Amino acid sequence: MGMYDPEYVRPQDVVPELERCAEAEDEDMLSGVAGAESMQHTEMGEAPAPLPSHPRVPRDPKVPKTIRASQTMPLLTSVKAQSSIPSTSVEKAVELFLGGPTPRVLNVQSPWAELLVYGYKTAEFRPVKTTSVPRKEEWILIISSGNTASGDSMLLAQQDFLRDSGSFGTTTEASRLFNEFEKAFYKKWPQQAAVGLIQIAQVKENPTHPWMHTDDKGKVFAWEVGDAVVFPQTIPNIQGTLSLRGLHTIHNWTEIAETMRSF
């Protein structure tokens, strides 16, 4: 073998262009292997053999690009003792939800998603024209949307809360509860995560309700909440929809169900 000619070794021979892999760790590992083999062959005066190409692994569009960790849901003052809302345990609620004919999920924007599962918000509103209406006594998994609560959203939620101050005893108590709630979630709202379950007591068309906004009157269903439970921890990385959706249509629904059973 003759003297090694450095011009013979082209960069594309030393480190061939790798196809993008789905996992960055795999790509880093392959790059490290390529570099090690290149150095070994260069020291021996040989041109390295091209590495085999790696096919691109398509990313599942249902999997969120940003992987979020589970977070502990704060302990807040319960309003169940002051109202007609029963005190179902998380374990029992999960059993009823998963044992239902078609377990379904609903995406709700923060802070209303959290207000629902803590039992503060006593109804969810959806357009009359919606094709998905919950059954009486149906349990629904609530997904907090990917958007964090804005200042305008918090102001609107506070107004909703105070309109329903009779449910909390007095306006002073309602203000205290809302301030406690806002402080607990400040700058750490769950995103694309399951936060709890609600049970629908009944569905009313065009109701009068303290949590209903003025521009909703005459064109909504009120899904009145009969019971609500909050999970001890969020179940992250779930993309819901603004209408009811079957749990089984979510790509990792089995893992979600197992996590719920562990609570």
N, C-alpha and C positions, 0 to 999 in steps of 0.2 A: 504494500500500500504506500503511495507516495506521500509527500509532505501535505499536511492539511492546508487547504486553501480557504481562508475565511470568506472569500467572496462567493464560494460555492454554497455556503449555508445561508439561504435566504430567510428572512424573518417568518415568512409564511410556512416554511418548512420546520422551523424551530417551534413555533407556537401557532398551530393552525387556528383559524377562526372557528370558535365553537358556536354551535347553535345555542340560543338562549334556552335555559332550563327553567322549569317552573319554580324550583327551589334555589335560592341564592347560595345556600350552603353547598349544594351539589356543584354549582358552577365554580365556587371558590376551591372546592376539593379537586375538580378536574384541572383547574388552572395550576394548582400546586403540583399535581402529578406531572403535567406537561413540562413545567419549569424544571423539575428534578430530573426527568429523563433527558431534557435538552442539555443540561449541564453534564450529565454522565457521558452522553455521546460526544459532546464537544471536546471533553478531556481526552477521549480515545481517538480523536481525529476523524470521527465519522459523522455524517449527516444524519440526524434523527429521522426515523420513519414517521410518516404522518399518523396522527392519532385518528381513530375512527370518529366519524361525525356522530353527533348525538341529536336525535330528532327533537323538535320543539314539542314540549308538552303543553297542550292548551289549558289555560286557566279556566276553571269552572266559573262562569259568570255569576252564579248564585252565591259564591263565596266572597264575602267582603274583602276588599283589597287591604284594609287596615284591620289587623287582628287585634281585638281588644280583650283585655283580661276581665275576669269576673270581679265584681265589687260587692262589698257588703252593704246591704240596705240598712239605713239607720233606724234605730228604735225611736218611734214617735208616740205622742200621746194618742191613745185609742179613743175613737168616738163611738165605738160599738156599745159601750156601757150606757151611753146617753141616748141611744137611738134604738130603733126596732131591728137593726142589722144583727143577725145571729152571729155567734162566735164559732165558726167552723175552723178546725185546725188545718194547717197547710197539708198535712198528710192526707186527711179526709178529702179536702178539696181536689188534690191531685188525683186521688182514686176515682172520684166522681167525674173529673174531667177526662181522664184517659179511658174510663169505662163507658163513656157516652157513645152514642151511635156514630157520631162523626166529630171528633175533637177538632175545634177550629181556633184560629188565632186572629187577632186584630191589631193593626198598627195604629198607635195613638201618639200624637206629639207631646213632648214634655212642655209644661209640667202636668198636663192633664192625665197622662198615663199614670204617673205616680199618685196623683190625687185620687184616681179611681181605685187603685189597689189598696191604698191606705184607708179607704172607706169614707173619705171626705167628699168626693164628688159622687153624687147619687144617681146620675143618669149620663148616658152617652147619646149624642145626637147624630143622626145620619139622614141624608135626603130621603124624601118620601119615595122617589123613583128608584132607590137602590133595589137591586135584585137579591141581596143577601140580608135576610132578617133573622135574628136569633130566635130560637125556640124558647118557650117559657121554661124557666128553671135551668136553662143551658149554662154550663160553665164555659168561659172563654179565656184563652191565654192572651194576656196583654203584652204587646211588644212596644217598648219605648222607641220612637223613631230615631233616625240618624242625626236629626237636627237638635242641637242643644237649645235649652229655653232662652229666649231673648228677653231683653228688658221689657219690650212691649207685651210679650206673652205673659210675663210675670205680673205686670200691671193689670192685664185683663183677667188673669186667674184670681188675683186678689179681689177684684171687683165681684167676680162670680162668688167667691168664698164669702164675702161680706153680705151679699144678697141673701145667702142661705144661713145667716148668722143664727136664726132660730133653731137650727139643727144642733148648734154648739152651745146653746144656753143664752149667751149674751153676745153683743157686738164686741165687747172687750175680750171675751174668751175666744171668739172667732179670730180676732186680730192676733192674739197671742199664739194660737195654733198655727196660723199661716206664717207668722214670723219664724216660729220653730221649724216649720216645714222648709221654708226658703233657705234658712241658715244651714240646715242639714245637707242640702243638695247644692249649695253655692259652688259654682265652677266644677262640679263633678256629677253632672246629670248622666244617667245611663244612656247609651246610644246603641241602637240596633241590638237591644237586649230584652229578654223576657224578664218582667219585674213582678208578676203576680197573676192572680186569677180573679175574675168577677163572675157572679152568677146573675143572670137576667131574671128579674121578678115578673116583668110584663113589658109589652111594647105598646106605646100609645102614639096615635097619629095627631099631629098638631096640638100638643099639650100646652099647658101653662106650667112652667117650671122655673125655679130661681136660677138654675145653671144654664138656662137657654138664653142665647144672645138675641137682641132685638131683630137683627137681620135674618134670623132663622125662623121667625114666626110664620106659620102658615105653610111651611114646606119641609117639615122634618118629622121623623119618627123619634120618639124618646125611648131609649132602651133603659128602663129603670132598673137600677142595681138593687138586688135583694141581699147579696152577701159579697164580701171581698176579702181576699187574703193577699198578703205581700210575702214574697219569697225572702228567705234569710240572705240569699245572695242572688245576683243577677245571673242569667244564662246568656252570655254574650254571643255576638256574631250571628244574629238572626235578622234576615230581611223580610219584614212582613209587608202587607198591603193595606190600603185604606179601607178595603172591604173585607168581609169575613173570608178566610182562606183555610182549607183543610190542613191540619198539621202534617199529614203525610206528604203534602206537596213540597215541603221544605227539605232540602237535600240531606240535612243531617238530623232528621226528625227522630230517629231512634236514639241518638245520643242525647237529644233534648229530653225525651221521655225518661231515659235512665237517670239523667241529672235530677229531674223533678222527683222521681221516686226516692232519691237519696236524701231529700230534705226531711 
